[in-house]
């Protein structure tokens, strides 16, 4: 998983930027992440729990960012 950390950070930065937050729904975001990490999930069973935690944290951040009013 550590070698995928820069990719996760890049996806986070791209997805949670202000312009893309309104364009990328949560479901599409999950599908994209799952398609990227599906080989990793097939190779390592511990990666499933790590990926689910990352998805949960990103979804919570996405919802909190969407709930925050912009000035």
C-alpha positions in Angstrom: 0.0 0.0 0.0 2.8 2.6 0.7 3.7 2.6 -3.0 0.2 3.6 -3.8 0.2 6.5 -1.3 1.2 9.1 -3.9 -1.6 7.9 -6.2 -4.1 8.2 -3.4 -2.8 11.7 -2.6 -3.1 12.7 -6.2 -6.6 11.4 -6.5 -7.5 13.2 -3.3 -6.1 16.5 -4.5 -7.8 16.2 -7.9 -11.2 15.1 -6.5 -11.5 17.4 -3.6 -10.4 20.6 -5.5 -13.2 23.2 -5.6 -14.1 22.8 -9.2 -14.1 19.0 -9.3 -16.0 18.6 -6.0 -19.3 19.6 -7.6 -18.6 17.5 -10.8 -17.6 14.2 -9.3 -20.4 12.4 -7.4 -19.5 10.0 -4.6 -20.5 6.9 -6.5 -18.4 7.7 -9.5 -15.5 8.5 -7.2 -15.8 5.1 -5.6 -16.0 3.3 -8.9 -12.9 5.0 -10.2 -11.0 4.2 -7.0 -12.2 0.6 -7.1 -11.1 0.1 -10.7 -7.7 1.5 -9.9 -7.1 -0.6 -6.8 -8.9 -3.9 -7.8 -5.6 -5.6 -8.7 -4.2 -4.7 -5.3 -7.4 -6.0 -3.6 -7.0 -9.3 -5.5 -3.4 -9.6 -4.4 -3.6 -8.7 -0.8 -6.5 -9.3 1.6 -5.3 -6.7 4.1 -5.5 -4.1 1.4 -9.3 -4.5 1.4 -9.6 -3.1 5.0 -7.0 -0.4 4.2 -8.8 0.7 1.1 -12.2 0.6 2.8 -10.8 2.9 5.5 -9.4 5.3 2.9 -12.7 5.3 1.0 -14.7 6.0 4.2 -12.4 8.9 5.2 -12.5 10.4 1.7 -16.3 10.1 1.6 -16.6 11.8 5.0 -14.3 14.6 3.9 -16.3 15.0 0.6 -19.6 15.3 2.5 -18.1 17.7 5.0 -16.6 19.8 2.2 -20.0 19.8 0.3 -21.8 20.9 3.5 -19.4 23.8 4.1 -20.8 27.0 2.6 -18.4 28.8 0.2 -18.0 32.5 0.7 
